[in-house]
Structures are given as C-alpha cells and as structure tokens.
Amino acid sequence: MGTTFHDLASWAADLVATDSDRDLARTALTDTLAVTLAAEHEPVVARTAGLPAALRWAAIGHVLDLDDVHLPSTSHISVVCVAAALAAGGSEQEYLAGAGVMARLGTALGWGHYRRGWHTTCTAGAPAAAATAALSFGLGAEGVVRAMALAVPAAGGLQRAFGTEAKPLQVGFATDAGVRAAQLAAAGATVDPSALDRWFELLGGAAEPDLSGPAVPGGLAVKPFPCCYALQRPIGAVRLLGPVDVDRIDRVEVRVAESTLQPLIRDRPGTGAEARFSLPYAIAATLVDGFPTTASFSDAAVIRPEITRLLDRIDITVTPGGDGVLAGDTTVRLAFIDGPDVSRTLQVPPGHPEHPMPADDFAAKVAGCVGPRRAPDIPGMSWSAAATLLAATFPGSSAARLPSAPDRAERLEPQGR
C-alpha cells in the first residue's frame, strides 16, 4: 500500500479537528446516546450483564438499528467509536480520530468486501475501536499501530447475522476487542504491524486509505426509522404517498437496484429483528403505520393480519447491478381496486448527509428515544457525563482499565538494556 497503516495511525494521532468535525462529533454523541438509552429494556441488556462496557454499550446501541451510518464505508461508525471512546475515558477528539480511521478503512475495503457478505461495521470497527481507545489511553502513533494490529484477530462479522441478536452482539465483540487491544498495547504487547497489511489484502481491500478531507469524509447519515439503512429510502418513498386506505390496495410494486437488497435477507420475517431486514415488511408497515417506530418492529407487529394481507400483494422489481445500498433510486407504485395508480420515486432518503434531518425532527427523535423529560439533558452532554449516564443506566459493566502506572513503566521500558 502507498498509504501504510503507520501513515493512518499518524493521521489519527495528529488530527486537528475543525468546527464542522466537532459539530459532527456532537451530533454523533447525542444520537448514539439516545438510541442506546432507547434500548434500555431490550433483552440484550440482561444477556450482556457483567460484560465489558465497550461490548455492552455498542451492542445495546446497535440492537434497534437506529444508530447512524457512514455510507461510503457501509458501516455504523458511531456506535463503535462512541462506545470505545466512552469506555476508554476518551472524548470528542478520540472519537473523531477513530471514526476517521473506520471511515477510511471501510471505504478502502470497498463495496466488493460488503457484497461478499462481510459486516464492515465489525471488520473495520475492531481496528477503529483500537485506535480510538489507544488515543484515549494516551498512546501515540506507534501505539495506535500496535493496537490496531492486535485487534486484527477480532476484525470479522458476517451479514448472515442480520435479523438476529448476533448482529448487535458481533458489533459489541468488535468494539470490545479493539479496546482490549489498546489495553494490551499500553501494557507493551508486541506485534508485527505488517499483519495489518496482510489482513487488509485478505479481506479484499480495493483501494488505499485516503487521508485527505474532513475527519469523517462523506459525513454521517442519521436514521429516522429503526431498521436497516437500505430500508430508509423505500420507507421515505412510501411516506411521500401520504395517508393511504390499505383496504383499497390491489398491488404494490417496489423498484430498487440489486445492490440495495444486499443486506435485506429476510423477505418473510417471523420476528421483529428479522423485519428490520425485510423490504416487503418495511413497505407494509409504513403503509399501515404511517411512520414506522420501534413498535412497528416488535414480534407482535410482524404477525398483524393487515400486514400479512399486504405482504401477499407486494412485488419487488430489481434493476441489475449497483454498488451500494443507495444505488439508483427507489420507486413505489400503488395499484388500487378502484381509482388511478399512484407512485413516488426517491433518490435521497431523509437523514442523508445531503438531506440532513431538520433540527426539530432530530430533537423529536431524541425525545422519542429517551422520553420528553430526559430529552433536554442529552444534547450538549459532555463525554464524561455521557459515560457516567451509561454506567448508571446499565450497571455492572466492567470498565476498561489501563495497566497500573508501575506496570506500564516496566513494560514500556526500552528493550536491550
């Protein structure tokens, strides 16, 4: 590679954040904190009790699939890098550096990597979490490289997990592995940094990481709907149709690019988790509910009779090709038992960096996640206060811990004396 991992680590260690970078970080913290608190009563909270904070907070934050997305890398950057920074005592600066590493690694791995079934949030996420935590622990560029290399064994994750609890859990595993790798790097663990180049090659890296641009090139997409990002545009297209009498619908035709369907592996969902990755269900739920919420993706919601009737009337037309979940556009056409057909086409979904969520809508999302009483406290919260809030909300999480100062001095003493 022309751009080596040493270069990437130096970029992260030397990052000078701009005002727009800091604005992105504040939005990311607010959004990630809100969607994590929204999952307070999900089963994953009890299942991960007693496990490390980075694992718990990332898994809980991802379980509703309402966290932000970086489209060039097809990955959920903030749920990984916010959790890693908070668990390791980091702040906005370390989040931005780790998020920039993840954005660049995921983008360089490319759509081909995702198309082969890898979950880029995990593959790029483990090294990014390592970089985030290493910088939070005060390590420099050399320590960041070692931490990223130590995280390579955990840099996996598959799309077959989508629609099950394994999806948020594997995101938690990757985040925790990165924090552990940084702890080991701080303790002086040695590694061959060329393992990073070999890892990148084996995973099909299609390009070199590009170190230019803002901290997170391309920005972040904030989700209005609690489901896979590939469903945000179809839902948005249905909502453009306005209120519809579903009893009058004869057929529903949905036209999408083939690549949009890559993560949508659950056509006939049997659970709410599976429904988050089902294009027919998302269309049906939007027609019935108007604005899909977390309640729309419950197990009980999936088996509603009106949903079942609509699923039998939905046809998916696929345009071959595409190189991302937003390739081409999405058209939804309704044919009624009586009256003319209606259709809407959408290219950019709500919350996309080119169509950012209005401030009032973002405030409504936060309030919907945490409740109106707690909502005013979330925006503008400091990183240390956010970590304290998560620790209090999800007690029993073991915190990331650096080796003691004497141990560090002994382990990091120059060799060969």
N, C-alpha and C positions, 0 to 999 in steps of 0.2 A: 504494500500500500504506500502511496505517496504521502498521505496523511497517516502517521502512525498513531498508535494509542498513546504514546508519550506526548505527541502533539495535542491530542484530545484532552489528556489529563492536564497539560499546561494551560490549555484554553480554559478549562473549568476552574483551575486554581487561580487564574489571573483575571477572571471575568469582572468587568466593570459594568454594573447594571445601569441601564438608562431609566428614565422616568416611565417609559412605556413598558419596559421589563418589569418594573416594580408594580405598575398597575395590574399587569397580568398575574403576578405572584399574589397580590391581594385578592383578586377575583378567584384564583385557584384555591387559596386557603379557605375563603368563605364558602365556595361551592363544595369543596371536598368535606369540610367540617359539617356542612348542612346535610349532605347526603349520607354521611356516616352516622350522624345522630338520628336521621330518619329511620335507620335500620336497627334501632335500639332493641326492638322486640323480635327481631328475626332469629330463627333457630341457630344461625351461625354464631351468635353471641355466646350462647351456652356451650356450643360444641368446641369453641376455642378458648374457653375459660382456663386461665393459668398459663397460657402460651405467651410467647414474647409479644410485646406491644406492637412492634412493626408488623408482625404477622396478623395479629387481631385487627388492628386499625385498617390495614389495607384490605383484608378480606371482608370486614364489615362494611367498609366504604364502597366496595365494589358489588356487593350482593344484590342491590336493587338495580344495578346497571344504569344509574342516573348520574354518574361522575363524568367529567369532561373527557374529550377525545382530541388527540393530535392527528389530523387527517393525513399529512404526508407520510407518517410512520405507521398509520393504522394501529395506534396504541393509546392506552389510557395512562397518560403521563402523570397526572397529579395524584391519583390515588396511590401510586407507588412513591413518588418523590416527596409528597407532603407527609405521608406516613413515615418514610425513612428519616426525613428531617426532624419531625416532631419526636420520634422515638430516640433519636441520637442527640437531642438537645440543640438542633440546628435552627436556622431562621430563614428568612426570605432569600438571603444571599446563597446559602447552600441548596435551597430548593431550586433556584434558578439555574445554578450550575449543573445540578443533577438532571433537571428537566432538559437542559440543553444537550447533555450527553445522551439522554434517552431519545430525544427527537432526532439527533444526528445518527445515532446507531440504527434506530428503526427505519429511518428514511434510506440509509445506505443499504440495509438488508433488502429493502425494496418490496414491491408488490408480489414478486415471484416467491419470496420467502413466506408471505402470508397465504398465497394461493396454494402452497404445498401443505397447508394445514397447521403451520406453527401459530402460536398465540404470541404475537410480538410484544404484548404487554409484559410477558414473562421473559422472553428471550433477551430483549433489550432492557427489560426492567431490572433484572438482577445486577448487571454491571452498573446501571444508573443509580440504583439504590446504594451500591457500594461506594460510588463516587460521592453521592450526597452525604452519606454517613462519614466517610473518610474526611471530607472537608469539615463536617460538623465536629469531628474529633480533633481538628487542628492539624491534620496531616497535609503535606504539600503535594506537588505533582507526582513525585516518586511514590509516595504512599498511596495516592489515588490509583496509580497504575497497578500496584501490588494488590490493592483491594479489589479492583475490577477483575484481575486475573484469578484471584481466589474465589470470586463469585461465579466463574465460568461453569463449574460442575452443576450449578443450580439454574443455569440460564436455559430453561426448557419450558414447555407448556404447550398444549395442543387444543385445537378448536373442537375436537370431539367432546371436550368437557363442557361446551356451551349448552346451556339449558339444564345444568346440574349444579349442585353446590361445589363441585370440583373446580368450576371456573373461578369464583372469587377466592377459593382456598389456594389455587395454584398461584394466583396473584399475590396472596399473602406469603406463600412459601418463597417466592422470588424476592419479595421485598425484605423479608427476614434474613434470607441468605445473604443479600447484599450488606445488610447491617452487620451480620456476623463476620462477613469477610473483612469489613472495615475494622472491626474489633481485633481480629487476628492480625491484620496489617499493622495496627497500632501496637500490638504486642510483639512485633518483629518477625512475624511469619514470613518465610521466603517463598518465592515462586518464580517460575520462568515467564517473564512478560510476553514472550513470543507465543504463549498459549492463547493469548487474545487474538493474534493474527490467524492462528490455525482454527480457532473457534469460529471466527468471522467467515473464513473460507468454507468451512464445513457446512455452515448454515446458509450458504449461497449468497453471501454479500455481493450485491450487484454494482456497488459504487463506493468510492471513498467517502468517509465522513467530510462534509463541507463545514469548515469552521467560520464561514462568513455569516453576516446577518445578525439579527437580534438574538437574545438568549434562546428563545423558542421560535425558530423560523416557521412561518405559516400560522402562528397563533394557536389558540385552543378553541374548540367548539364546545359550547355549554349546552347540555341537553335539557329540553323541556319535558321529555317523555321518558319514563323509566323502563327502557328496553334498548336493545342493540342499536348502535348508531345507524346501521343500514336501514332501520325502520323509521328513522326520524323524518325522512323525506316523503315516503308513502303516507305516513300519518298526516304530515303537513298538507299533502295534496288532497287527501280526503277532507280535511278541515276547510279547505278553500271552497268546497261544495256547499258549505253551510248546513243547517239542520235538514235532515232527510227522514222521511217516513219509511222506515226499513221494511214495513209490510208491503210497500208498493214496488220494492226492488225485484226485478226478474233475474238480471245477471249483473255481475261486477267484473269488469276487465281491468287488470293492472298490467301495465307495460313497464318493464325495467331492463337495465343492462345485465348481462350474465354475471358480471363481477359483483354486482350488488348482492347476489344471492350467496356469495361465498360463506359468510357466517350464519346464514339463515337456514339452519339444518333441521328445523323441527316444523314440518308442514302442518301436521295434525297434533297439536300439543295436548298432553294429558295432565300437565301441571302448569302452574303459573310461571315457574322458572323456564320451562320449555317454551311457553308462549312468548317470552321475551326474544325468542329467535325464530319466530314464525311470521312470515309475511301475510299469509291468509288471515291468521288470527288478529294481527295488528290492524288490518283493514276492517275486519268485522267489529272489533272492539271500538274502533274510532267511530264507525257508523252508529253503533249502539250508544256509546258513552259520550260522544262529542269530543271530550278531552281525556285521553287515557291517563289514569293516575295509577299509583301503586295498587289500589283496589281493583283496577282492571286486570292486573296480572296476578291475582290470587288464584289458588286452586279452585275455589268455588266459582270464580268468574269464568273460568275456562269452560265449564260444563253447562253454562246457561243455555236453555233451549233456543233463544233467539240467536245466540252465537252459532250454535250447531246448524240452524237453518241457513244462516248466511254463508257459512263455510262451504256448503254444498253448491252455492251459486257463484263462487269466486273462481275466475280463470286467470292464470298468470301467463302473460306473453313475454318471452325472453328475447332480447336483442343480443346476438352473439358478441362476445368479446368484452372489452373494458379492462381498466387497470386500477380499479378502486371501488369502494362502496358507494361513491358518488359519481361514477362514470355516467355519461349521457344525462338523461333526465328520467323522471317518473310521471306517467300519465295514469290517472284513474278515471274510468268511464262507467257510469251507471245507466243501465237499461231498465226502464220501469215497465210494469204491467200495463200502465196507461200513461200517455204523455211522452214527450220527446226525451231522448237521451241527454245526459249532461256529462261533461268531462272537465278535468283540470290537469294541467301539466306544471310540474315544479322542478326547477333545477337546483336551487339552493335552499336547504331546509332552515327553519328558524333556529337561531342559536349558532349558526355557522359564522366563522370569523368575518365573512363578507356580509353577513346579515345578523349582526350581534343582537343578543336579547336586550330589549329595552330595559332601562333601569327599573321601571315599575314591575315588569314581568320577572326580572331576576329577584327583586325583593319578594314577589309573590311566591316564587319557587322556594326561597329560603324559609318563608313563613309556613309554606305547606309542609316543609320537611321537619321543622323544629317546633312549630306552633307559634301563634302570634305573640304569646307572652315572652318567649325566649328569642324571637327573631331579631329584635333591635340590638341584642348583645353580640350577634355573630359578625356582621360586617365591621371591619376595622379592628378585630380582636388581634392581640399580639400573638406571636408564635408560641411563646412560653405559656400564655394564658390558654391557648388552644390545646396544648399538650396537657395542661392541668385539667381542663374540662373533659378531654377524652379519658384520662386516667380515672377521673371521678365517675364518669358515666359507665365505663367498662372496667370496674375494679378487678384486681387480681392479675392484670397483665404485667409480666416481668419486664422491667425497663432494660434498655441497652446499657451496658456498663463497660467503661474503659478499664484496662488493666490498671492496678494501683500505680501511683507515681514511681515508687522504688522499682517495681517490676518493669515498668516501661524504660526507666533509665538503664537498667541492667540489660534488657533485651535489645535496646536500640544502640547500645554502646558499639563503636566501630569494631569490626572484626579484625583478626590477625594481629592482635597485640601480644 
